């Protein structure tokens, strides 16, 4: 998705999962999660709906949201990952 796509939407929020792919067929391991986004059609950075707009600074997490899990499950029902640690 590009800023061009955001021009048609007032707000856009995203969750990015970084996973490690192990050798040997084990499930992918979740390493880090970044939450980020924009308001005003991509003009101002705002990582989630619940924070004050600020300079670009994604929110870091070690687990994905339930919404993320549901989207992955709906689109890739056979995909599995495990939480790090």
C-alpha positions as a printed Julia matrix, in Angstrom:
85×3 Matrix{Float64}:
  0.0     0.0    0.0
  1.32    3.43  -0.83
  0.46    6.95   0.27
 -1.49    7.19  -3.0
 -3.89    4.54  -1.67
 -4.36    6.46   1.58
 -5.57    9.56  -0.2
 -9.0     7.99  -0.55
 -9.17    7.15   3.18
 -9.08    9.57   6.1
 -7.12    7.14   8.28
 -5.05    3.99   7.77
 -3.59    1.74  10.47
 -1.27   -1.22   9.99
  0.29   -4.04  11.98
  3.48   -5.64  10.7
  4.79   -8.93  12.08
  8.46   -9.8   11.72
  8.96  -13.56  11.83
 11.99  -15.84  11.83
 11.69  -18.83   9.5
 13.37  -21.82  11.17
 15.09  -24.62   9.32
 13.43  -28.0    9.46
  9.75  -27.23   9.07
  8.96  -25.83  12.52
  6.41  -22.98  12.66
  7.65  -19.45  12.04
  8.65  -17.59  15.21
  7.24  -14.13  15.89
 10.17  -11.8   16.59
  8.65   -8.32  16.66
  5.43   -6.47  15.89
  5.19   -2.89  14.63
  1.98   -0.85  14.65
  1.87    2.27  12.5
 -0.44    4.41  10.41
 -1.55    7.83   9.17
 -4.44   10.25   9.44
 -5.57   13.12   7.2
 -5.22   11.06   4.03
 -1.61   10.09   4.78
 -0.41   13.55   5.8
  0.16   12.99   9.55
  1.68    9.94  11.23
 -0.39    8.24  13.96
  0.46    4.64  14.92
 -2.93    3.65  16.38
 -6.34    5.29  16.84
 -5.71    5.62  20.59
 -2.59    7.84  20.58
 -1.83   11.47  19.87
 -0.35   12.1   16.4
  3.43   12.46  16.55
  6.64   12.08  14.6
  7.12    8.73  12.89
  7.65    6.28  15.72
  5.98    2.87  15.3
  4.69    1.18  18.43
  6.73   -1.95  19.1
  5.19   -5.08  20.59
  6.05   -8.74  21.09
  2.6   -10.11  20.26
  0.07   -9.49  17.5
 -3.47   -8.29  18.06
 -6.51  -10.55  17.91
 -7.52   -8.72  14.7
 -4.17   -9.66  13.12
 -4.61  -13.3   14.14
 -8.11  -13.39  12.66
 -6.98  -11.87   9.35
 -4.12  -14.38   9.05
 -6.4   -17.26   9.98
 -9.08  -16.19   7.49
 -6.62  -15.78   4.62
 -4.05  -18.47   5.44
 -5.82  -21.13   7.54
 -2.85  -23.53   7.4
 -0.23  -20.93   8.42
  1.18  -21.27  11.93
  3.54  -19.13  13.97
  4.65  -19.2   17.59
  5.36  -16.37  20.01
  9.06  -15.73  20.65
 10.51  -16.7   23.98
